[in-house]
Amino acid sequence: GGHSLVDAWRHLIDARGWNRLDTRELGELVEARIVAEAGRLVDLGDAPRARGLEHRVPSVDELSQTNRMVADFMATARELLSGGVNEESLQAVGRLLSESSRERGFYAEREMRSLHGGQTTSRVLQSDADGLTLMLGRFAPEETPVHNHHSWGVACVVEGRDRYRHWSLDDDGRVRVLYEMILGPGEFVTWLGHPHDIHSQQGVDGDALELVLFGQNVMKIEREYYDPETGKVRTALPQ
């Protein structure tokens, strides 16, 4: 039945992730009329749950094209970083990400999961064995907690505007704002690895959608959350 098929696909996707499905498997998923809704799979044959969802089924060609475009970007970014990670190479990657983000079909906003325990959501577009990871994030007008990633990063806005605050860690363990900037579509910011990776973000006059490249899969690394008011620091996995 429909529900048993959904359960079978859920187990496969939980084990391997959407971006690891090959073209044949994606084709079977679409042919089975199964889509994702709020972190779960839905059988479009189940009318009450499927109502209004059919327009969200991407074609196999669209999914394959997105995966290829992301893979091509990752390969080129790796070449730009081959001489070492520094401000110059990160700026070059930022320009590449800005250009790539304008290409139709480069990213697809689906299966976004909550992040930082707030309204921010994200998903991994590709994560390689050595840790190089590209993510898509949506930042609400609610500012994220001040946090780090234990990784260098490049963040490029693709929709909306983002208020990015970069923080420094003082000798007494407290954080203070080092600089603040407003980023629009195509604009990007870069940062080096810890302790130069402490920041907070929020959408301006609405949500901001952006692509972020990291040197590590930061979804699997504990990070620090800093309270500027009290000086308290807590360590946790992203949630």
C-alpha positions as CSV (number, residue, x, y, z in Angstrom):
1,G,0.0,0.0,0.0
2,G,0.9,3.7,-0.2
3,H,2.0,4.0,3.5
4,S,4.3,1.0,3.4
5,L,6.0,2.4,0.3
6,V,6.4,5.8,2.1
7,D,7.9,4.0,5.1
8,A,10.4,2.1,2.8
9,W,11.5,5.3,1.2
10,R,11.8,7.1,4.5
11,H,14.2,4.4,5.8
12,L,16.4,4.8,2.7
13,I,16.5,8.6,2.8
14,D,17.2,8.7,6.6
15,A,20.1,6.3,6.0
16,R,21.6,8.1,2.9
17,G,20.1,11.5,2.6
18,W,18.3,13.1,-0.4
19,N,21.5,14.3,-2.1
20,R,22.9,10.7,-2.2
21,L,20.0,9.3,-4.2
22,D,20.9,8.5,-7.8
23,T,18.9,9.4,-10.9
24,R,17.1,6.0,-11.0
25,E,16.1,6.2,-7.4
26,L,14.8,9.8,-7.8
27,G,12.8,8.7,-10.8
28,E,11.2,5.9,-8.8
29,L,10.3,8.3,-6.0
30,V,8.7,10.7,-8.4
31,E,6.9,7.9,-10.2
32,A,5.6,6.7,-6.9
33,R,4.1,10.2,-6.4
34,I,5.9,10.7,-3.0
35,V,7.0,14.1,-1.9
36,A,8.4,15.7,1.3
37,E,6.3,17.8,3.5
38,A,7.7,19.4,6.7
39,G,10.3,16.8,7.2
40,R,8.1,13.8,6.3
41,L,7.2,11.9,3.2
42,V,3.7,12.1,1.8
43,D,2.0,9.8,-0.7
44,L,0.2,11.9,-3.3
45,G,-2.3,9.0,-3.6
46,D,-3.5,9.8,-0.1
47,A,-5.8,12.6,-1.1
48,P,-6.4,14.4,2.3
49,R,-2.6,14.7,2.9
50,A,-1.7,15.3,-0.7
51,R,-4.0,18.2,-1.4
52,G,-2.0,21.2,-2.6
53,L,1.3,19.4,-2.7
54,E,1.5,18.1,-6.3
55,H,3.1,21.4,-7.5
56,R,6.1,20.6,-5.2
57,V,7.2,17.5,-7.0
58,P,10.4,18.4,-8.9
59,S,11.2,16.5,-12.1
60,V,14.1,14.0,-12.1
61,D,15.8,16.2,-14.7
62,E,15.6,19.3,-12.4
63,L,17.0,17.3,-9.4
64,S,19.8,15.9,-11.5
65,Q,20.7,19.3,-12.9
66,T,20.8,20.9,-9.4
67,N,23.0,18.1,-8.2
68,R,25.4,18.5,-11.2
69,M,25.6,22.3,-10.8
70,V,26.3,22.0,-7.1
71,A,29.0,19.3,-7.7
72,D,30.6,21.5,-10.4
73,F,30.7,24.4,-8.0
74,M,32.2,22.3,-5.2
75,A,35.0,21.1,-7.6
76,T,35.8,24.6,-8.7
77,A,35.8,25.9,-5.1
78,R,38.2,23.1,-4.1
79,E,40.6,24.3,-6.9
80,L,40.4,27.9,-5.7
81,L,41.2,26.7,-2.1
82,S,44.0,24.3,-3.2
83,G,46.7,26.8,-2.4
84,G,45.4,27.3,1.2
85,V,42.5,28.9,3.0
86,N,43.1,32.6,3.4
87,E,41.2,35.9,2.9
88,E,42.2,36.0,-0.8
89,S,41.1,32.5,-1.6
90,L,37.9,32.9,0.4
91,Q,37.1,36.0,-1.5
92,A,37.6,34.1,-4.8
93,V,35.2,31.4,-3.6
94,G,32.7,34.1,-2.6
95,R,32.7,35.6,-6.1
96,L,32.2,32.1,-7.5
97,L,29.3,31.4,-5.1
98,S,27.7,34.7,-6.0
99,E,27.9,33.9,-9.7
100,S,26.7,30.3,-9.3
101,S,23.8,31.4,-7.1
102,R,22.3,33.4,-10.0
103,E,22.2,30.3,-12.2
104,R,18.7,29.0,-12.5
105,G,18.3,25.7,-10.8
106,F,21.4,25.9,-8.7
107,Y,19.5,25.5,-5.4
108,A,16.1,24.2,-4.4
109,E,14.5,25.1,-1.1
110,R,13.0,21.8,0.3
111,E,13.3,19.7,3.4
112,M,14.6,22.6,5.5
113,R,15.2,21.8,9.1
114,S,15.1,24.0,12.2
115,L,18.4,25.4,13.4
116,H,19.6,27.2,16.6
117,G,16.3,26.3,18.2
118,G,14.6,29.3,16.6
119,Q,13.0,30.2,13.3
120,T,16.2,29.7,11.2
121,T,16.0,26.7,8.9
122,S,18.7,25.0,6.7
123,R,19.6,22.0,4.6
124,V,22.8,20.5,3.3
125,L,23.1,20.6,-0.5
126,Q,26.4,18.6,-0.6
127,S,28.9,17.4,1.9
128,D,32.1,15.8,0.7
129,A,34.2,13.2,2.5
130,D,36.9,15.8,3.5
131,G,34.2,18.0,5.1
132,L,33.7,20.6,2.4
133,T,30.0,21.4,2.8
134,L,27.5,23.6,1.0
135,M,24.3,24.6,2.8
136,L,21.2,26.6,2.1
137,G,19.8,28.6,5.0
138,R,16.8,30.7,5.6
139,F,17.2,33.4,8.3
140,A,14.1,35.0,9.9
141,P,14.0,38.6,11.2
142,E,14.7,37.1,14.6
143,E,18.4,37.3,15.2
144,T,20.2,34.0,15.7
145,P,22.2,33.4,18.9
146,V,25.8,34.5,18.7
147,H,27.7,31.3,17.7
148,N,30.7,29.8,16.0
149,H,31.2,26.9,13.6
150,H,34.8,25.7,14.2
151,S,35.2,26.3,10.5
152,W,35.9,28.9,7.9
153,G,33.0,30.0,5.8
154,V,31.6,31.9,2.9
155,A,27.9,33.1,3.0
156,C,26.1,34.6,0.0
157,V,22.6,36.0,0.1
158,V,20.4,34.8,-2.7
159,E,17.0,36.3,-1.6
160,G,16.1,39.1,0.7
161,R,18.5,41.0,2.9
162,D,20.7,39.8,5.8
163,R,22.1,41.6,8.8
164,Y,25.4,40.0,9.5
165,R,27.2,40.7,12.8
166,H,30.8,39.5,13.3
167,W,31.9,39.1,16.9
168,S,35.3,38.9,18.5
169,L,36.2,36.9,21.6
170,D,38.0,39.0,24.2
171,D,40.6,37.8,26.6
172,D,38.0,37.6,29.4
173,G,35.9,35.2,27.4
174,R,33.2,37.7,26.5
175,V,32.2,38.6,23.0
176,R,31.7,42.0,21.4
177,V,30.6,43.2,17.9
178,L,33.6,43.7,15.7
179,Y,31.6,44.9,12.7
180,E,28.1,44.7,11.1
181,M,27.0,44.7,7.5
182,I,23.7,44.4,5.5
183,L,24.0,42.0,2.6
184,G,21.6,41.9,-0.4
185,P,21.3,39.3,-3.2
186,G,24.7,38.4,-4.7
187,E,26.6,39.9,-1.8
188,F,28.7,37.7,0.4
189,V,30.8,37.7,3.5
190,T,33.7,35.4,4.5
191,W,35.4,34.4,7.7
192,L,38.4,32.4,8.7
193,G,38.4,29.4,11.1
194,H,38.0,29.6,14.9
195,P,38.2,31.9,16.8
196,H,37.5,34.2,13.8
197,D,34.1,32.5,13.0
198,I,31.8,34.0,15.7
199,H,28.8,35.7,14.2
200,S,25.0,36.2,14.3
201,Q,22.5,36.8,11.5
202,Q,19.0,37.9,10.9
203,G,16.7,38.7,8.0
204,V,16.0,42.4,7.4
205,D,12.3,43.3,6.7
206,G,11.6,39.6,6.1
207,D,13.5,36.4,5.7
208,A,16.9,36.1,4.0
209,L,17.8,33.1,2.0
210,E,21.5,32.3,1.6
211,L,24.1,29.8,0.5
212,V,26.9,29.0,2.9
213,L,30.1,27.0,2.1
214,F,32.0,25.6,5.1
215,G,35.3,23.7,5.4
216,Q,33.7,21.2,7.6
217,N,30.3,19.6,7.9
218,V,29.2,21.9,10.7
219,M,26.0,20.0,11.3
220,K,28.0,17.3,12.9
221,I,30.3,19.5,15.0
222,E,29.5,20.9,18.4
223,R,29.6,24.7,18.5
224,E,29.6,27.4,21.1
225,Y,26.7,29.7,21.8
226,Y,27.7,33.0,23.4
227,D,25.5,35.2,25.6
228,P,26.8,38.8,25.2
229,E,24.8,40.0,28.2
230,T,25.9,37.4,30.8
231,G,29.2,36.1,29.3
232,K,27.9,32.6,29.6
233,V,28.9,30.1,26.9
234,R,27.2,26.8,26.2
235,T,28.4,24.0,23.8
236,A,25.9,22.0,21.7
237,L,25.3,20.4,18.4
238,P,23.2,22.5,16.0
239,Q,19.5,21.8,16.5
